[in-house]
């Protein structure tokens, strides 16, 4: 009798690297987001709200 090319045993061996890569990308994205948030908080406490409101106001002025 002919043997199947791919069996159910081979499929789990293929999936973990893709799952691992997805987990690494998710963790890297979360680390980047946390880094940006911490950086924004540090700047907020160092310079106060004025810098952020001026940045937003200049961005809105640049749009119009």
Secondary structure, 3 states (H helix, E strand, C coil): CCCCCCCHHHHHHHHHHHHHHHHHHHHHHHHHHHHHHHHHHHHHHHHCHHHHHHHHHHHHHHHC
